């Protein structure tokens, strides 16, 4: 059903698992036991309890893992529903559904979500590039605007616990121009990283960043910006959903990812000033190198790209609101996630240790003031980050 697809997309986007999607071919030695992974997710990660209403959502390409997750949730006393997507249906939603229907608000889904205790989300599509190829951005913008009521509900839905599980596919690896075996092995190693160590590093960074008056980010490529955090929350994704987090009023505190490992927050929107330089990035899977722009009192100005810059402009154009305002920052923590940029390779994982991202656009769920459905993430590699005069990253290495 199209509305359900639209609403589920909103949930997946809020988890920010864009960096690690993917599929594992049967028989590869790096693939973990799905049964053991499911036991870990249902037990230690998300803590399914008797009577919990559980949704397991994903695509047909990861059905085997979905089955094990549903089985373990049922064994733990959960009342489980599986929701399955396919590339064919999602592609049709993107290209065939009349635009007027894209604007239908999924009000029933918001009411239904109030009764869900646990959402386990896997990637819907096996070939993300093919699913979105050639689709006018205005169609995504219409669906995203209709889905705003889901975002609103997530900020006011106590108790919902969410885990997103990445799943590498050959199609996604090809779109990123990376070797699938390398991509897959790295993904599953990151899923099984030492989250106690990640948590310890994250908490040290979290303490350093809370209340910061001046965060200064520089890079060898030329990035040189400052912003303030002030009274905004600083969140830690460390793959651990503690009893305290489960009771948090914040949806983001009750959400984890596998792989995980990221510190992030909204910052004060108007406090960002300086220049951002990104040597390599892509737009709709096509190279968009040589990016530069400035922040002036938080507003993006003078965007330039050596190639394909019109893709960024046209992608952002259909959205309303403060889409060009400083929104958030993040610092990756997972030591098993590596940047791959050799040749045409285009993989800069947000969970990768020491990888900094600066974002413009939406930051509603983070407690920010930017209410829009548009976001764009800019990777800052090999960066040095200073917080109120104290260095916490140097050359992309965490030094706390």
N, C-alpha and C positions, 0 to 999 in steps of 0.2 A: 504494500500500500504506500503510495507516494508520501503521504503526510508522515507516516511512521519513519520512512527513510530520512525525511527532512529533520525530524526531531532527533533521531539517533545520531545524525551527523553533528548536531550541536553538542551532544554529549561527548563524542569522540574528539571534537576540536578542543573542548575545554581541557582534555587530558594532555594535550600537547605531545602526542606520540608520533608526530610527523617525522621525527628524526630516525625512527627505528623500525618502520614498517617493513614487512617482508614475509616467503614461504619456504618451507624446507622440504626437499624431495625425500621420499621414503628411502631409508637405508643409509643415509649419510651418517657417518660416525659422530659428527658434532651435534646431531639432534639429541636433545635430552629425552628421557622417558616422559612422555606426556602424562602418564599416570602419576608419576612422582611429582611432576610440576603441578598438576592439578591438586594433589594432596597439600602441597605447600601453599598454593594460592588460597584454597578454600579454608585451610586451617590457620597457618601462621600469618599469612598476608592479610586476609580480609575477615577472618573470624566468623564464618557462617555459623549461626546458632539455630536450634530447633525453632521452627515457626517463622524464620526469615523468608520473605518473598525475594527470590533470586532471579535475575535475568542474565542469561549468557547470550551475548550478541556477537556475531561475526559473519564471515563469508564461507561459502561452500568449500573453499580451498583449505580452510583450517578447521573443518568439521570434526576431524579426529580429536583435536585438542578440545574443542567445544564439548564433544561427547564426554570426555573424561572429566571436564570441569562440572558438567551437569550431574554426572554420576556421583562425584564426590560431594557436591552440594546437597544432593538428595540424601546421601548416606549420613550427612551431618544434621539432617532434619530440616533442610531448606525446602521450600516449595518452589520448584524451578520451572522457568519457561525459557525455551530456546528461540532466538530470533535470528533468522538466516537471510543474508543478502547474496546477490550474485552480480557479477560485472554486467551481465546483459540487462538486468532490471535497472541497475543504477545508471548505466549508460542511457537507457531509454528515458529514465526520469530527467536526465540532464538535457536530452535533445528533443524528445517527442511530446512531453506533457505541455499542453497549452499554458502560456505564461500566466493567464488568469488563475489557473489552479496552483501555480507555484506560490501564490500569495495567500493561500488558505492557512490560517493559523492552526497549529495542532493542539487545540484546547483540550481535547479528550486526553491527549498524551500527558499533558501537565497534571490533570486530575488523577490519571492512572499512576503517574510517577510518585504521587504522595503515598502510595501503598507499597512501593518497592523499597526494600531494605538494602539490597546488594545488587550492583550492576557490574558484571564482568564483561569488558569490551575488548574484542579482537578486531583487527582491520576488516572492513567490509569487502574490500576489492583486492583482487589478485594483481591486476594491471592498472594501477592508478593513472598512469599516463594515458592509456587508451580510453579510460572512462571519462576523462575531462577534455580530451583532445578536441580542439576547435569549438568548444562550447563558449558562446558569448558570456562575458563576465556578468552582464546584466541579469542573466538567468540565475546565477549563483547569488547575486545581490538580492533579488526578489525572494528567493527561498530563505536566505539568511535573515532578512527582515521579518519574515513571517515566523521564523524560529526564535526571535527575540524573546517571546514569552517563555520559552524553555530556559533560556539563560536567566530570566527574571525569577523563574520558579526555583532554580538551583540555589539562588541566594537566599531563598526562604523555605527550603525543604530540609528540616532537621532530620538527622539520622541516616540519610542515604550514604552508603559507603561504596566507593567505586575503585576498581582496579582495571587499568588498561594494559594489555599484553601485546607487545609488538611481535610480528611474525614475518621474517624476511622471505621475499619471493624472487624468483629468477627474473621476472618481468621488471620489478622495481630495481633490482641490481643493474639490469641492462640500461634502464632509464637514467640511472646515476653513473653509468660508465665504470662500474666497479666489478671485480671478479666475484661471482656468486659464492664460491666456496669460502673466500676470504671474508666476505660480507656476512655470510651465515655463521661461520665459526665465531667471529667477533661478537655478533649479536647474542648468541647463546652463552658465551663466556661472560658477557655483560649482565645477562639475566641472572647468572649464578655468581656474580661478584660478591665480595665480602661487604655486606651492607652495614655491618657494625663499624668498619673503618670509614666507609662513606659517611655514615651518620656522625661520627666523631669529627671529621673534617668539616662537615656541613654545619654542625652546631657551633664550631669555632668561628666560621665565616658569618653565621647568623648573628652571633654575639657582636662581632666587629661591625656589622652593617647596621644593626638596629639604631635608629635615631641619628644616623649619620647626617652631618651638615654639608659635607662635600665628598662625593665619590668622584675620583679622577681616573679616567680610563685613557691610556695611550697605547699605541701599537707602532711597530716598525713601518707599517704601510702609511702612517700619517694620521690615524685617529687621535684626537685630542679633545675630549669632552669632559664636562663636569655636570653633576646633578646632585640633588639632595634627596634623602629618604624621609627625614623628619619623623612624623608620627605614623607613617604608613607601615603596614605589616611586612615582615620579611619571612617568606615561606621556605620550608625545607622539604623536598621530596627525597627521602632516603630509603624507600622500599619497605619501610616499617610503619605499620598502622597500629600505634599503641592504643590502649584503652582510653587514654586521655584524648588522643586525636579523634577516636571514634565518637566522642561526646562533644567535639568542637562545634560551634555554631557556623564555622567557615566550611563551605563545601570543599575548598582546596585542601584543608587540613585532613579531610576524610577521604582523600583521593591519593592513590599511588599508581606507579607505572612499573612495568617490568620489560626492559631494563629501567632502572631508576638512578637518580643521583643528580640533583640540581638544586641550587639556591636561587630564589627569585623574588621579586617584589615590584610594585608599581612605581615607587618614587614620586616626587612632586612634579607634576607634568610641566609646569612653567619654569622649573629650575634648570632644565637642560640647556647648556650652551656649549658651542664648540663645533668641531668638524669630525665627521665620520668618513673613513675611507675603507672600502671593501674591495680588494683586488679581484676576487672570484665569487660569483654567486650565479644563480640561474633564475629564470622566470618561466613558469610552465614547462620546465625541463629543458629549456633552451638557454645557452650561456648568456649571462648578462655581466660581463667583466667590467672592471674599472669604475666602480660606483663611488661617488662622493656626494656629500651634501652637508649642510650646516644646520645646527639647531640655534635658534634665536628665541630666547625665553620659551623654550619648549617646542616651538613650531619648526617643522622641517622646511628648509629653503634651499633653492639652487640645486635640486637633484640633477645629477649627470651620470651617464654611463657610457663607456667606450663603445658599447654595442648593445642593441636590443633594449635600450632604455624606454622606448615607446611601449614595451610590454608592461613595465611597471606602471606607467601613467594610465594606460587603458584598463589595467586590472583594478586599480584603485578608484577610477573615475565613477563607476555606478553607485558607490556607497556614500551615504550621508554621514554627517557628524564629524567629530574631531579626528578624522582618519590620518591627518598629517601631524598629530601632536605626539611628543614623547610619551610612551605608554609604560614600558617596563624594561627591566634588565634581568639577565640570568647568568649564572656561572655554573658550568658543568662540573660534576664530581666523580663520575664513574671512570676508574682507571683503565677499564677494558674497552671503552669506546674510543676509537681513534679517528682522527681526521684523515681522509683519503683525497688528495688533490692532484696526484701525479697525472700528467697528461690531461685527458678530458675528464678524469674522475671528479665527481661533484658531491662529496659526502662530508658534511660538517655537522656531526651530531650534537644536539643541544645538551645531551647528558655527558658528553666527552669531558674528561677532567681538564680544567683550565680553559675550556671554550666559553667565551663571553658572547652573549647576544644582546643587542640593543633593539628595541621594538617601538614601532609607531602604531597608533590606532587603539583598538579596544583594550581596556583593562578593568572592566566592570567587576569580574569575579575576584579581582585582587584588591578591591576596595578603592579603586581609582575613580576618576571623574570622567573618563572618556567613554561615552556611551555610543558605540558604533559597532557595525558588524565586520569592519575591515581591520586587518592586522598585517604587518610585514616585519619579518625578523631579519636583522643584519648581523652576520657573524664577524666577530673581532678576534682574530687569531694572534697568538704569541703576545698577548697584551700584558701590560703592567697596570694594576689597579691599586690605587692608594685611597684609604678611607680616613678622612680627618688627619692626614699626615702620616698614617701608618700603612706600609706596603703589605697587602695580603696576597697579591699575585705578582710574579715577576717573570717576564718572558713566557707567559702561559703556564707557569708552575705555581701551585698553591704553596705558600711558604709559612702559613700559620701552624 
